[in-house]
Amino acid sequence: MESKARNLAPAKITAAPHRVRYVRCIKGEDDPLSLTRGQYYAVLPDPAESHGMIRVIDNTTEDYLFPATMFQTIDDAKNTQTELTVNLSVPEKVAIHQIANQRGISMAALMREWIDERLDLASTSENS
């Protein structure tokens, strides 16, 4: 059986070309297969908005209609900060700490730089 070489270089992730809006789930039962209270979600345009429904990309990565009352609109998504917890092995954390120290920045600043290099969100965000 022939082995195929894989391109292990990570691709830059680009959001969809339409203007993206964001909401935060504030109501409903926690359902990890659908929605999680407190989690942020992208909203897709849908005519159902005139009937109080919004189309949200949920935890399954599929888009579904939900009552708009279940969500809080995020008006300034670009400047709204949220946390992300990452579990690292000791060697991973030490390596990141060393790189950050060499550059004279915090580990958080280094991680933000790495994320910005991988994600292209500025061109699609409503609040760029």
N, C-alpha and C positions, 0 to 999 in steps of 0.2 A: 504494500500500500504506500503510495507516494505521500510524503508530508509536504504540506504547503506552508511557506513562510508567512507569518502574520505580521502585519504592520502594527507594532506595539505602540507607536507614537499616538498619543491621545488626540482625537480630533477636537477642533474648537466647536463648542456647542452654540448654535445660533437659534434664537427664538423665532417663532413664526412671523411672517411679514406684516400681519395686521397689527393695529394698535392694541396693546394688552392693557387690560384693567385688572385690578387686584381687589380681593375682598378677604375678610377674616371671618371664619365661621364662629358665630356667637350663640347659636341655639341648636337644639337637637341632641339626640343621644350620640355619644362617642361610638363610632362604628369604623374601626380601622380599615374595613373594606370599602368604605364610602367617604365619610367625612370625619374629621377630628375637630372638636371644639378647640378654638384658639389657633388653629392652623390657617395659613394663608393659601389662597387658591387663585388661579388665573381665571378670568371670565372671558368667554367668547361672545361675540355679538349674536343676538337672536331676537326675532320679532316678538317672542313671548314676553320680552321685558315690558311691553305695554300692558301685559296682564299680570304683572307682579312676580314673574318668574325670571331667573337668570340661568344661563348655561355655564356651568362650572366644570373645570377639569378636576375630577376628584382623586381620591387616593388610588384608584385603579388605573389612573392615567387616561381614563375615558371621560368624555364630556356628557353631562346629564343636566336636566332642568331641575332646579330646586326653587322653593319659595325665596324671594329676595329678602324676606324678613329674617331668614336664618343667618344673614351675613351683615357685616359692617363694611361699608365701602372705604377703601384706602385711597384718600384723595391725593396724597403726596407719597407714592410708593418709593420713589427714588430716595427720599429723605427719611423714610420710616425704617428704623433699625429694629432688627430682631436677632435673637440668639440662635446659634447652632452649636450643638455639643458633638464633639468628635472623640471617640475612644481610640487611643493610639497605644502601640506597644512602647515600652521604655526606649528601645533603640530608635524608633521613629520620632518620638518626642525629643530625644537628645539631638538627633540629626537636625530637626527643624530649629531647635533652640540654637545650635551652633551656627547654622546658616543665618538666622536672624541676628545673632550677635556679631557675626562677621560684617553684616550689612549695616549694623547700628540701628536696627529697628526692632520693634516687639514681634513676638511670634504671631500675634493677631494681625498686625500690619502685613507681615509676610504672607499669611494665609489669604488675606483680602487681595493682595497683589496677584497671587496665584489664581484665585477665583476669577478676578477681573480679566486675566489673560485667557482663561478658558471659556468664559461666557460673554456673549455679545448681546447685551440687553439694552444698551443705551438707544439703539436705533428703533426699538419697538415700544419702549416704555412711553406711556402717555405723558409722563412728567419728566421728560429729559431736559 
